[in-house]
Amino acid sequence: MPLYNKLKEYRTVLGINQTEMGKLAGVSRQTISLIERGDYSPSVTLALKLARICQATVEDIFIYEEDTL
C-alpha cells in the first residue's frame, strides 16, 4: 500500500528541522526521517499530530494510492 507524503515540504515551509518536528510531535528525528522517506507509515494519532503542527489536514500531507491490478 503506497503511502506518499508531503511532510518535508510542510516542514520546510515552517522553517524547522527534523529534530524540531520530532519534538513537537513527540517522536524522534529518525521517525520523522523514516516518514519523509516513505519507509514508515505513521499511526493515525501521529498523522493527526503532524497535520495539526503543519496547520493542514491529514489528506493534505499524506496521499494513499491503491495498487492497480
C-alpha positions, 0 to 999 in steps of 0.5 A, a space after each residue: 500500500 503506497 503511502 506518499 507524503 508531503 511532510 518535508 515540504 510542510 516542514 520546510 515551509 515552517 522553517 524547522 528541522 527534523 529534530 524540531 518536528 520530532 519534538 513537537 510531535 513527540 517522536 524522534 528525528 529518525 521517525 520523522 526521517 523514516 516518514 519523509 522517506 516513505 519507509 514508515 507509515 505513521 499511526 493515525 494519532 501521529 498523522 493527526 499530530 503532524 497535520 495539526 503542527 503543519 496547520 493542514 489536514 491529514 489528506 493534505 500531507 499524506 496521499 494513499 494510492 491503491 495498487 492497480 491490478 
